[in-house]
Amino acid sequence: MSTTYLHGHHESVLRSHTWRTVANSAAYLLGYLKSDMYILDIGCGPGTITSDFAALVPDGRVLGLDYSSDVLEHARSNASQRGLKNIEFMVGDVHSLDFPDNTFDVVHAHQVLQHLRNPLKAFSEMRRVTKPGGYVAIREGEVSTFTWYPESKDLDEWLDVYLRSAHHIGATPKAGRQLIAWARKVGFEHNDIAATASTWCFNTLQDRIWRGEMYADRVLASAFATLAIDAKIATREDLIRYSKAWRTWMADEDGWLSMIHSEVVCRV
């Protein structure tokens, strides 16, 4: 892809991505699925959502696509462990999909467009390869809507550094709120766009420990850390501070964390 993925594929990132399922990350699409559909899952990563799609369309097929060949090994292993036969994975670029027009019944992307320098080109390509009567389904996390308690100046600063780092590489971290506008720019009419929002929320002890440890590790070890330091947006000392702040948050019995996701299902 003609972009730099801010998170990279460090273990701490994959720890988060393998938690994702259709139930917690693509439930807005469930009412549109039929058992014989052909689904393309863009930016599939370790493939947990992709495998769920395959289980939901037993008479159809699912193709997971990602720009990283390494992460696709995780995806293939996941699908194999689940005994899924109607699924495959390949390396590809969402800006230039190597498929004919009108190939898929559903083209899906979860938290992909926000990382791209040219999200409109990607959206247009997703529409091109979708059959007439099919659906382009996109869900984007609104990172700027991260809400936590107790309040923390260090976490406020972490979020600012994250947003500045994303903008530095030409990404669009506030992509979700633009999904309707982008859909119309690539040719969809308002009547063809179903827009919704849903929320991730982490507030139980188990949730806090899992999410807090994951973010504490990502702050220090993922590609984000290298980029923020190299771009002089943050220092190593800053990142250590943010990591400690996440561990402080997860230890608080009153801890709360939530984030809004914007979703569109566009009928071709």
Backbone as CSV, one residue per row, in Angstrom:
resi,resn,N_x,N_y,N_z,CA_x,CA_y,CA_z,C_x,C_y,C_z
1,MET,0.837,-1.185,0.000,0.000,0.000,0.000,0.883,1.249,0.000
2,SER,0.401,2.289,-0.621,1.176,3.523,-0.671,0.943,4.306,0.606
3,THR,1.341,3.709,1.715,1.175,4.343,3.008,2.103,3.672,3.997
4,THR,2.251,4.285,5.172,3.001,3.693,6.261,2.019,3.334,7.353
5,TYR,1.983,2.072,7.744,1.038,1.642,8.767,1.576,2.056,10.127
6,LEU,0.870,2.955,10.783,1.352,3.564,12.023,1.599,2.534,13.115
7,HIS,0.771,1.492,13.182,0.887,0.519,14.264,1.944,-0.547,13.995
8,GLY,2.117,-0.938,12.724,2.984,-2.062,12.425,2.360,-3.368,12.912
9,HIS,3.147,-4.430,12.978,2.603,-5.741,13.356,3.365,-6.360,14.518
10,HIS,3.769,-5.512,15.460,4.378,-6.010,16.683,3.393,-6.921,17.420
11,GLU,3.895,-7.802,18.250,3.038,-8.735,18.994,1.938,-8.009,19.751
12,SER,2.232,-6.848,20.304,1.221,-6.115,21.066,0.087,-5.638,20.179
13,VAL,0.381,-5.370,18.913,-0.656,-4.970,17.954,-1.495,-6.190,17.572
14,LEU,-0.837,-7.296,17.264,-1.562,-8.515,16.905,-2.414,-9.022,18.072
15,ARG,-1.959,-8.774,19.285,-2.741,-9.149,20.474,-4.109,-8.473,20.433
16,SER,-4.114,-7.223,20.006,-5.373,-6.485,19.881,-6.177,-6.971,18.680
17,HIS,-5.520,-7.129,17.540,-6.231,-7.460,16.310,-6.845,-8.859,16.351
18,THR,-6.200,-9.795,17.038,-6.754,-11.143,17.110,-7.932,-11.230,18.081
19,TRP,-8.159,-10.192,18.854,-9.345,-10.124,19.723,-10.596,-9.827,18.899
20,ARG,-10.439,-9.245,17.729,-11.573,-8.776,16.936,-12.340,-9.947,16.330
21,THR,-13.649,-9.824,16.366,-14.552,-10.812,15.790,-15.637,-10.075,15.018
22,VAL,-16.456,-10.820,14.286,-17.613,-10.198,13.660,-18.537,-9.630,14.736
23,ALA,-18.680,-10.346,15.846,-19.599,-9.904,16.903,-19.191,-8.567,17.499
24,ASN,-17.891,-8.359,17.740,-17.484,-7.112,18.392,-16.981,-6.044,17.425
25,SER,-16.836,-6.391,16.144,-16.256,-5.433,15.208,-16.986,-5.310,13.874
26,ALA,-17.951,-6.165,13.591,-18.667,-6.082,12.314,-20.127,-6.487,12.448
27,ALA,-20.690,-6.317,13.635,-22.080,-6.722,13.858,-23.052,-5.927,12.982
28,TYR,-22.680,-4.711,12.629,-23.538,-3.867,11.782,-23.795,-4.494,10.412
29,LEU,-22.964,-5.445,10.009,-23.064,-6.062,8.689,-23.858,-7.367,8.707
30,LEU,-24.140,-7.909,9.879,-24.732,-9.245,9.980,-26.056,-9.358,9.225
31,GLY,-26.889,-8.342,9.281,-28.196,-8.414,8.648,-28.162,-8.442,7.131
32,TYR,-26.999,-8.193,6.543,-26.861,-8.154,5.081,-26.291,-9.456,4.517
33,LEU,-25.759,-10.317,5.377,-25.050,-11.502,4.901,-26.005,-12.623,4.512
34,LYS,-25.658,-13.324,3.428,-26.355,-14.524,2.993,-25.339,-15.652,2.869
35,SER,-25.827,-16.877,3.004,-24.922,-18.023,3.157,-24.036,-18.287,1.950
36,ASP,-24.430,-17.783,0.756,-23.668,-18.100,-0.455,-22.864,-16.915,-0.985
37,MET,-22.632,-15.908,-0.169,-21.940,-14.707,-0.632,-20.441,-14.925,-0.824
38,TYR,-19.861,-14.121,-1.714,-18.415,-14.057,-1.909,-17.956,-12.748,-1.290
39,ILE,-17.128,-12.836,-0.226,-16.736,-11.669,0.569,-15.239,-11.407,0.428
40,LEU,-14.892,-10.141,0.234,-13.497,-9.698,0.265,-13.298,-8.896,1.544
41,ASP,-12.336,-9.332,2.374,-12.026,-8.642,3.621,-10.695,-7.913,3.457
42,ILE,-10.779,-6.575,3.330,-9.602,-5.734,3.078,-8.859,-5.467,4.384
43,GLY,-7.527,-5.523,4.340,-6.733,-5.265,5.541,-7.058,-6.251,6.642
44,CYS,-7.106,-7.523,6.282,-7.622,-8.555,7.182,-6.721,-8.841,8.370
45,GLY,-5.434,-8.471,8.302,-4.538,-8.734,9.416,-4.492,-10.206,9.767
46,PRO,-4.555,-10.545,11.057,-4.472,-11.950,11.461,-5.725,-12.764,11.178
47,GLY,-6.754,-12.146,10.597,-7.835,-12.909,9.986,-8.932,-13.431,10.894
48,THR,-9.060,-12.914,12.099,-10.108,-13.436,12.977,-11.506,-13.022,12.491
49,ILE,-11.649,-11.780,12.035,-12.930,-11.370,11.454,-13.175,-12.149,10.163
50,THR,-12.152,-12.286,9.361,-12.253,-13.003,8.089,-12.756,-14.423,8.297
51,SER,-12.187,-15.107,9.271,-12.615,-16.484,9.562,-14.062,-16.530,10.034
52,ASP,-14.456,-15.545,10.816,-15.858,-15.487,11.231,-16.775,-15.347,10.023
53,PHE,-16.386,-14.504,9.056,-17.188,-14.363,7.837,-17.333,-15.721,7.143
54,ALA,-16.225,-16.463,7.052,-16.260,-17.759,6.370,-17.232,-18.716,7.049
55,ALA,-17.270,-18.672,8.372,-18.209,-19.532,9.100,-19.661,-19.109,8.868
56,LEU,-19.865,-17.822,8.594,-21.221,-17.293,8.406,-21.745,-17.474,6.987
57,VAL,-20.840,-17.763,6.031,-21.266,-17.988,4.636,-20.784,-19.373,4.191
58,PRO,-21.310,-20.438,4.770,-20.798,-21.788,4.503,-20.939,-22.225,3.052
59,ASP,-21.867,-21.620,2.323,-22.036,-21.959,0.911,-21.340,-20.956,-0.001
60,GLY,-20.656,-20.014,0.588,-19.959,-18.989,-0.183,-18.450,-19.101,-0.022
61,ARG,-17.762,-17.985,-0.287,-16.301,-17.942,-0.183,-15.881,-16.624,0.440
62,VAL,-14.719,-16.654,1.081,-14.171,-15.440,1.680,-12.698,-15.338,1.303
63,LEU,-12.301,-14.130,0.911,-10.908,-13.852,0.567,-10.415,-12.732,1.472
64,GLY,-9.356,-13.006,2.250,-8.735,-11.994,3.086,-7.522,-11.417,2.383
65,LEU,-7.418,-10.089,2.378,-6.334,-9.406,1.679,-5.610,-8.474,2.634
66,ASP,-4.290,-8.498,2.607,-3.480,-7.588,3.414,-2.184,-7.298,2.670
67,TYR,-1.594,-6.151,2.966,-0.341,-5.803,2.291,0.853,-6.527,2.897
68,SER,0.691,-7.100,4.104,1.785,-7.766,4.807,1.682,-9.273,4.659
69,SER,2.678,-9.886,4.050,2.661,-11.340,3.900,2.871,-12.038,5.240
70,ASP,3.624,-11.412,6.144,3.903,-12.037,7.441,2.631,-12.212,8.261
71,VAL,1.791,-11.170,8.298,0.585,-11.261,9.121,-0.395,-12.278,8.545
72,LEU,-0.312,-12.527,7.241,-1.212,-13.500,6.630,-0.901,-14.922,7.078
73,GLU,0.307,-15.180,7.530,0.609,-16.503,8.077,-0.211,-16.749,9.348
74,HIS,-0.395,-15.695,10.151,-1.257,-15.810,11.329,-2.692,-16.093,10.897
75,ALA,-3.131,-15.401,9.839,-4.503,-15.570,9.354,-4.742,-16.992,8.864
76,ARG,-3.801,-17.522,8.095,-3.949,-18.890,7.582,-3.964,-19.907,8.720
77,SER,-3.144,-19.684,9.728,-3.106,-20.592,10.873,-4.434,-20.564,11.619
78,ASN,-5.000,-19.374,11.791,-6.281,-19.242,12.481,-7.381,-19.994,11.737
79,ALA,-7.433,-19.798,10.411,-8.463,-20.465,9.602,-8.290,-21.979,9.622
80,SER,-7.044,-22.432,9.571,-6.771,-23.872,9.589,-7.202,-24.493,10.917
81,GLN,-6.918,-23.814,12.027,-7.298,-24.324,13.344,-8.812,-24.449,13.475
82,ARG,-9.529,-23.592,12.761,-10.999,-23.634,12.817,-11.588,-24.591,11.776
83,GLY,-10.738,-25.175,10.956,-11.196,-26.150,9.973,-11.998,-25.547,8.838
84,LEU,-11.747,-24.298,8.512,-12.503,-23.606,7.465,-11.918,-23.916,6.096
85,LYS,-12.771,-24.291,5.162,-12.324,-24.673,3.817,-12.677,-23.643,2.755
86,ASN,-13.563,-22.718,3.066,-14.048,-21.760,2.069,-13.377,-20.394,2.225
87,ILE,-12.099,-20.409,2.575,-11.391,-19.175,2.859,-9.983,-19.247,2.293
88,GLU,-9.490,-18.112,1.802,-8.096,-18.008,1.357,-7.598,-16.603,1.634
89,PHE,-6.280,-16.439,1.546,-5.665,-15.155,1.850,-4.624,-14.822,0.787
90,MET,-4.462,-13.527,0.527,-3.459,-13.104,-0.439,-2.966,-11.704,-0.108
91,VAL,-1.760,-11.409,-0.591,-1.188,-10.064,-0.467,-1.789,-9.181,-1.552
92,GLY,-2.124,-7.952,-1.201,-2.686,-7.045,-2.186,-2.705,-5.613,-1.691
93,ASP,-3.016,-4.701,-2.596,-3.046,-3.270,-2.321,-4.450,-2.747,-2.565
94,VAL,-5.089,-2.221,-1.535,-6.464,-1.741,-1.664,-6.583,-0.573,-2.634
95,HIS,-5.475,0.130,-2.886,-5.513,1.236,-3.841,-5.587,0.736,-5.286
96,SER,-5.216,-0.519,-5.498,-5.205,-1.095,-6.846,-5.529,-2.584,-6.733
97,LEU,-6.799,-2.884,-6.580,-7.226,-4.265,-6.359,-7.125,-5.065,-7.658
98,ASP,-6.481,-6.210,-7.568,-6.211,-7.022,-8.756,-7.373,-7.981,-9.025
99,PHE,-8.569,-7.407,-9.189,-9.768,-8.180,-9.476,-10.582,-7.448,-10.536
100,PRO,-11.336,-8.189,-11.344,-12.216,-7.540,-12.317,-13.331,-6.763,-11.621
101,ASP,-13.966,-5.884,-12.358,-15.155,-5.201,-11.860,-16.214,-6.239,-11.452
102,ASN,-17.034,-5.891,-10.483,-18.226,-6.678,-10.143,-17.897,-8.119,-9.731
103,THR,-16.903,-8.279,-8.865,-16.460,-9.625,-8.475,-17.109,-10.122,-7.188
104,PHE,-17.276,-9.257,-6.201,-17.655,-9.687,-4.853,-19.059,-9.223,-4.475
105,ASP,-19.701,-10.010,-3.612,-20.997,-9.616,-3.067,-20.837,-8.592,-1.948
106,VAL,-19.784,-8.744,-1.166,-19.489,-7.820,-0.064,-17.997,-7.524,-0.065
107,VAL,-17.649,-6.246,0.058,-16.256,-5.846,0.269,-16.216,-5.100,1.601
108,HIS,-15.432,-5.621,2.523,-15.431,-5.140,3.909,-14.049,-4.626,4.300
109,ALA,-14.028,-3.578,5.119,-12.759,-3.076,5.667,-13.001,-2.570,7.081
110,HIS,-12.186,-3.036,8.005,-12.298,-2.609,9.398,-11.041,-1.834,9.788
111,GLN,-11.220,-0.562,10.133,-10.119,0.305,10.557,-8.953,0.254,9.561
112,VAL,-9.281,0.489,8.306,-8.275,0.500,7.241,-8.107,1.898,6.651
113,LEU,-9.201,2.538,6.264,-9.106,3.806,5.551,-8.407,4.883,6.370
114,GLN,-8.543,4.837,7.686,-7.914,5.852,8.525,-6.390,5.831,8.438
115,HIS,-5.820,4.735,7.952,-4.366,4.620,7.880,-3.805,4.956,6.496
116,LEU,-4.663,5.291,5.548,-4.230,5.454,4.165,-4.028,6.919,3.793
117,ARG,-3.079,7.141,2.879,-2.871,8.496,2.361,-3.929,8.864,1.330
118,ASN,-4.511,7.854,0.680,-5.516,8.121,-0.346,-6.748,7.241,-0.099
119,PRO,-7.511,7.558,0.966,-8.668,6.716,1.293,-9.744,6.735,0.217
120,LEU,-9.873,7.836,-0.527,-10.887,7.893,-1.578,-10.575,6.919,-2.708
121,LYS,-9.300,6.779,-3.045,-8.909,5.814,-4.064,-9.246,4.404,-3.604
122,ALA,-8.975,4.118,-2.333,-9.296,2.797,-1.788,-10.805,2.549,-1.803
123,PHE,-11.569,3.526,-1.376,-13.033,3.413,-1.352,-13.562,3.166,-2.762
124,SER,-13.019,3.895,-3.723,-13.445,3.742,-5.114,-13.143,2.343,-5.640
125,GLU,-11.978,1.824,-5.305,-11.610,0.475,-5.718,-12.526,-0.570,-5.081
126,MET,-12.859,-0.360,-3.822,-13.765,-1.289,-3.152,-15.121,-1.311,-3.853
127,ARG,-15.593,-0.143,-4.264,-16.866,-0.081,-4.989,-16.751,-0.759,-6.349
128,ARG,-15.639,-0.550,-7.040,-15.472,-1.093,-8.393,-15.592,-2.605,-8.419
129,VAL,-15.025,-3.277,-7.419,-14.988,-4.739,-7.456,-16.217,-5.376,-6.805
130,THR,-17.179,-4.556,-6.373,-18.414,-5.058,-5.782,-19.491,-5.199,-6.854
131,LYS,-20.208,-6.310,-6.819,-21.266,-6.566,-7.789,-22.429,-5.577,-7.621
132,PRO,-23.141,-5.257,-8.691,-24.392,-4.506,-8.546,-25.331,-5.234,-7.584
133,GLY,-25.883,-4.504,-6.630,-26.710,-5.112,-5.604,-25.925,-5.584,-4.396
134,GLY,-24.590,-5.555,-4.501,-23.738,-5.939,-3.379,-23.463,-4.759,-2.459
135,TYR,-22.557,-4.984,-1.488,-22.349,-3.990,-0.436,-20.871,-3.707,-0.188
136,VAL,-20.568,-2.425,-0.017,-19.280,-1.997,0.510,-19.503,-1.624,1.971
137,ALA,-18.800,-2.288,2.873,-18.999,-2.094,4.311,-17.696,-1.640,4.961
138,ILE,-17.761,-0.505,5.647,-16.550,0.079,6.224,-16.831,0.516,7.663
139,ARG,-15.918,0.173,8.560,-16.008,0.603,9.958,-14.683,1.240,10.361
140,GLU,-14.752,2.452,10.901,-13.555,3.186,11.290,-13.670,3.641,12.739
141,GLY,-12.646,3.375,13.539,-12.610,3.855,14.906,-12.297,5.343,14.949
142,GLU,-13.072,6.077,15.720,-12.827,7.506,15.907,-11.862,7.674,17.078
143,VAL,-10.563,7.647,16.771,-9.553,7.648,17.824,-9.694,8.867,18.736
144,SER,-10.078,9.991,18.158,-10.195,11.212,18.959,-11.330,11.129,19.975
145,THR,-12.192,10.103,19.874,-13.282,9.941,20.838,-12.913,9.012,21.993
146,PHE,-11.661,8.574,22.054,-11.210,7.812,23.212,-11.605,8.567,24.483
147,THR,-12.303,7.873,25.375,-12.715,8.471,26.648,-12.283,7.547,27.775
148,TRP,-11.614,8.102,28.764,-11.167,7.275,29.884,-11.409,7.986,31.200
149,TYR,-11.470,7.171,32.218,-11.550,7.656,33.587,-10.737,6.711,34.441
150,PRO,-9.992,7.205,35.406,-9.817,8.583,35.812,-9.104,9.425,34.740
151,GLU,-9.313,10.718,34.793,-8.638,11.610,33.862,-7.132,11.557,34.096
152,SER,-6.388,11.743,32.992,-4.935,11.621,33.054,-4.302,12.572,32.047
153,LYS,-3.497,13.491,32.529,-2.799,14.408,31.628,-1.835,13.643,30.724
154,ASP,-1.241,12.581,31.246,-0.306,11.794,30.434,-1.040,11.092,29.291
155,LEU,-2.238,10.561,29.558,-3.000,9.919,28.488,-3.543,10.949,27.506
156,ASP,-3.913,12.134,27.990,-4.295,13.219,27.085,-3.143,13.526,26.125
157,GLU,-1.942,13.564,26.674,-0.762,13.856,25.858,-0.482,12.713,24.888
158,TRP,-0.653,11.473,25.364,-0.468,10.311,24.479,-1.389,10.396,23.268
159,LEU,-2.662,10.727,23.489,-3.603,10.802,22.379,-3.197,11.897,21.403
160,ASP,-2.742,13.034,21.920,-2.286,14.112,21.045,-1.092,13.659,20.210
161,VAL,-0.150,12.957,20.830,1.019,12.452,20.104,0.599,11.446,19.044
162,TYR,-0.375,10.585,19.382,-0.849,9.615,18.397,-1.447,10.323,17.178
163,LEU,-2.316,11.289,17.414,-2.960,12.002,16.305,-1.933,12.761,15.466
164,ARG,-0.977,13.391,16.112,0.066,14.121,15.380,0.936,13.159,14.567
165,SER,1.203,11.992,15.113,2.004,10.996,14.384,1.252,10.500,13.156
166,ALA,-0.054,10.267,13.307,-0.860,9.828,12.174,-0.887,10.887,11.076
167,HIS,-1.086,12.134,11.464,-1.091,13.216,10.469,0.281,13.357,9.812
168,HIS,1.323,13.107,10.574,2.690,13.229,10.042,2.930,12.302,8.855
169,ILE,2.322,11.123,8.869,2.522,10.179,7.766,1.398,10.260,6.726
170,GLY,0.545,11.277,6.868,-0.500,11.481,5.868,-1.740,10.655,6.067
171,ALA,-1.902,10.045,7.246,-3.096,9.256,7.536,-4.243,10.176,7.951
172,THR,-5.436,9.582,8.130,-6.634,10.353,8.469,-7.285,9.721,9.694
173,PRO,-6.762,10.015,10.898,-7.263,9.329,12.092,-8.714,9.657,12.433
174,LYS,-9.269,10.732,11.845,-10.683,11.065,12.058,-11.516,10.644,10.848
175,ALA,-11.164,9.518,10.262,-11.816,9.053,9.033,-13.287,8.749,9.235
176,GLY,-13.654,8.213,10.378,-15.012,7.726,10.575,-16.082,8.752,10.293
177,ARG,-15.869,9.967,10.754,-16.887,11.009,10.583,-17.036,11.456,9.131
178,GLN,-16.103,11.018,8.271,-16.145,11.403,6.867,-16.705,10.317,5.950
179,LEU,-17.143,9.205,6.506,-17.516,8.069,5.670,-18.675,8.383,4.727
180,ILE,-19.684,9.087,5.187,-20.789,9.439,4.294,-20.285,10.351,3.181
181,ALA,-19.493,11.353,3.543,-18.958,12.281,2.532,-18.117,11.537,1.508
182,TRP,-17.271,10.623,1.965,-16.431,9.857,1.040,-17.278,8.949,0.164
183,ALA,-18.289,8.319,0.752,-19.168,7.437,-0.036,-19.819,8.220,-1.169
184,ARG,-20.276,9.420,-0.907,-20.909,10.228,-1.942,-19.888,10.661,-3.002
185,LYS,-18.654,10.919,-2.571,-17.627,11.338,-3.529,-17.261,10.219,-4.508
186,VAL,-17.407,8.957,-4.077,-17.077,7.851,-4.990,-18.313,7.353,-5.738
187,GLY,-19.450,8.061,-5.593,-20.591,7.777,-6.453,-21.841,7.222,-5.817
188,PHE,-21.830,7.010,-4.490,-23.037,6.500,-3.839,-24.009,7.645,-3.566
189,GLU,-25.305,7.357,-3.710,-26.340,8.308,-3.346,-26.733,8.098,-1.877
190,HIS,-27.313,9.136,-1.278,-27.701,9.041,0.132,-28.590,7.828,0.395
191,ASN,-29.508,7.538,-0.527,-30.430,6.422,-0.326,-29.741,5.068,-0.331
192,ASP,-28.504,5.030,-0.831,-27.752,3.778,-0.896,-26.807,3.602,0.290
193,ILE,-26.816,4.549,1.220,-25.864,4.543,2.334,-26.604,4.366,3.652
194,ALA,-26.300,3.300,4.377,-26.822,3.100,5.723,-25.679,3.380,6.708
195,ALA,-25.829,4.427,7.505,-24.768,4.847,8.420,-25.176,4.598,9.867
196,THR,-24.261,4.013,10.636,-24.514,3.718,12.047,-23.247,4.006,12.848
197,ALA,-23.358,3.860,14.157,-22.200,3.980,15.041,-22.341,2.966,16.167
198,SER,-21.215,2.492,16.657,-21.213,1.577,17.790,-19.978,1.862,18.637
199,THR,-19.920,1.241,19.794,-18.888,1.603,20.769,-18.175,0.379,21.317
200,TRP,-16.860,0.486,21.421,-16.100,-0.444,22.239,-16.029,0.131,23.644
201,CYS,-16.227,-0.702,24.642,-16.185,-0.234,26.020,-15.449,-1.260,26.876
202,PHE,-14.493,-0.792,27.663,-13.681,-1.674,28.506,-13.726,-1.136,29.932
203,ASN,-14.392,-1.865,30.833,-14.467,-1.371,32.202,-14.417,-2.458,33.267
204,THR,-14.497,-3.734,32.889,-14.334,-4.785,33.894,-12.847,-4.933,34.225
205,LEU,-12.546,-5.603,35.308,-11.154,-5.812,35.701,-10.391,-6.541,34.604
206,GLN,-10.994,-7.603,34.064,-10.328,-8.370,33.010,-10.085,-7.495,31.780
207,ASP,-11.102,-6.709,31.393,-10.952,-5.805,30.255,-9.832,-4.802,30.484
208,ARG,-9.814,-4.209,31.683,-8.817,-3.165,31.967,-7.408,-3.729,31.910
209,ILE,-7.206,-4.889,32.500,-5.861,-5.480,32.511,-5.421,-5.808,31.093
210,TRP,-6.316,-6.447,30.336,-5.956,-6.825,28.968,-5.654,-5.598,28.113
211,ARG,-6.574,-4.622,28.127,-6.403,-3.448,27.278,-5.252,-2.572,27.768
212,GLY,-5.151,-2.403,29.069,-4.088,-1.556,29.611,-2.703,-2.101,29.331
213,GLU,-2.509,-3.403,29.535,-1.206,-3.999,29.248,-0.880,-3.914,27.765
214,MET,-1.897,-4.113,26.930,-1.684,-4.050,25.491,-1.227,-2.659,25.070
215,TYR,-1.914,-1.617,25.553,-1.514,-0.250,25.184,-0.175,0.122,25.804
216,ALA,0.069,-0.316,27.017,1.356,-0.024,27.652,2.504,-0.595,26.839
217,ASP,2.316,-1.782,26.286,3.344,-2.397,25.448,3.444,-1.716,24.086
218,ARG,2.295,-1.409,23.472,2.293,-0.792,22.141,2.978,0.575,22.146
219,VAL,2.768,1.328,23.217,3.367,2.655,23.312,4.887,2.585,23.207
220,LEU,5.466,1.517,23.733,6.921,1.413,23.778,7.524,0.580,22.655
221,ALA,6.772,-0.355,22.097,7.392,-1.358,21.230,6.870,-1.408,19.802
222,SER,5.731,-0.789,19.511,5.169,-0.878,18.162,5.829,0.123,17.225
223,ALA,5.447,0.075,15.959,5.982,1.017,14.978,5.659,2.461,15.339
224,PHE,4.557,2.678,16.047,4.197,4.016,16.506,5.325,4.646,17.308
225,ALA,5.947,3.868,18.199,7.010,4.393,19.053,8.183,4.894,18.218
226,THR,8.604,4.076,17.261,9.728,4.462,16.405,9.412,5.715,15.606
227,LEU,8.201,5.761,15.041,7.821,6.899,14.219,7.743,8.176,15.045
228,ALA,7.119,8.107,16.224,6.962,9.300,17.059,8.313,9.862,17.477
229,ILE,9.252,8.973,17.788,10.587,9.425,18.193,11.352,9.983,17.002
230,ASP,11.348,9.262,15.878,12.079,9.713,14.698,11.561,11.048,14.177
231,ALA,10.253,11.274,14.289,9.651,12.524,13.820,9.758,13.634,14.863
232,LYS,10.364,13.320,16.015,10.537,14.287,17.110,9.192,14.810,17.632
233,ILE,8.190,13.941,17.585,6.887,14.274,18.150,6.860,13.922,19.630
234,ALA,7.645,12.923,20.015,7.767,12.515,21.414,9.165,11.967,21.648
235,THR,9.583,11.942,22.901,10.859,11.347,23.277,10.625,9.964,23.875
236,ARG,11.689,9.222,24.023,11.568,7.912,24.663,11.040,8.069,26.086
237,GLU,11.487,9.113,26.749,11.028,9.364,28.117,9.525,9.637,28.148
238,ASP,9.042,10.364,27.139,7.602,10.607,27.043,6.848,9.293,26.916
239,LEU,7.326,8.424,26.032,6.635,7.163,25.797,6.621,6.288,27.047
240,ILE,7.693,6.304,27.795,7.740,5.552,29.050,6.678,6.084,30.013
241,ARG,6.522,7.415,30.027,5.501,8.045,30.863,4.096,7.604,30.463
242,TYR,3.845,7.572,29.155,2.525,7.160,28.673,2.259,5.694,29.002
243,SER,3.275,4.873,28.865,3.124,3.453,29.171,2.769,3.254,30.642
244,LYS,3.445,3.987,31.506,3.139,3.903,32.937,1.719,4.389,33.220
245,ALA,1.281,5.412,32.466,-0.067,5.947,32.661,-1.127,4.908,32.321
246,TRP,-0.876,4.098,31.292,-1.829,3.040,30.958,-1.888,1.991,32.066
247,ARG,-0.758,1.671,32.649,-0.761,0.690,33.736,-1.437,1.251,34.988
248,THR,-1.282,2.548,35.218,-1.979,3.190,36.331,-3.486,3.146,36.099
249,TRP,-3.896,3.432,34.859,-5.325,3.408,34.533,-5.914,2.020,34.769
250,MET,-5.228,0.981,34.307,-5.813,-0.356,34.378,-5.910,-0.853,35.818
251,ALA,-5.114,-0.272,36.722,-5.137,-0.710,38.119,-6.235,-0.033,38.929
252,ASP,-6.892,0.961,38.356,-7.916,1.703,39.085,-9.257,0.967,39.020
253,GLU,-9.867,0.703,40.155,-11.118,-0.038,40.191,-12.264,0.700,39.516
254,ASP,-12.132,2.009,39.350,-13.163,2.805,38.687,-12.843,3.050,37.212
255,GLY,-11.830,2.354,36.697,-11.366,2.609,35.338,-12.423,2.380,34.265
256,TRP,-12.416,3.248,33.258,-13.381,3.205,32.150,-12.641,3.594,30.881
257,LEU,-12.945,2.889,29.791,-12.378,3.243,28.495,-13.407,2.921,27.420
258,SER,-13.666,3.873,26.536,-14.594,3.620,25.432,-14.151,4.393,24.202
259,MET,-14.630,3.943,23.024,-14.333,4.613,21.767,-15.467,4.368,20.786
260,ILE,-15.873,5.435,20.103,-16.928,5.348,19.101,-16.346,4.843,17.778
261,HIS,-17.134,4.028,17.077,-16.811,3.601,15.711,-17.913,4.066,14.768
262,SER,-17.519,4.593,13.625,-18.475,4.965,12.590,-18.537,3.854,11.549
263,GLU,-19.738,3.598,11.012,-19.950,2.473,10.097,-20.832,2.892,8.930
264,VAL,-20.523,2.381,7.757,-21.419,2.550,6.601,-21.533,1.231,5.863
265,VAL,-22.742,0.955,5.381,-22.979,-0.128,4.430,-23.576,0.545,3.199
266,CYS,-22.824,0.473,2.090,-23.217,1.171,0.850,-23.636,0.146,-0.200
267,ARG,-24.846,0.254,-0.679,-25.368,-0.671,-1.682,-24.962,-0.188,-3.078
268,VAL,-24.338,-1.077,-3.818,-23.865,-0.738,-5.181,-25.021,-0.803,-6.151
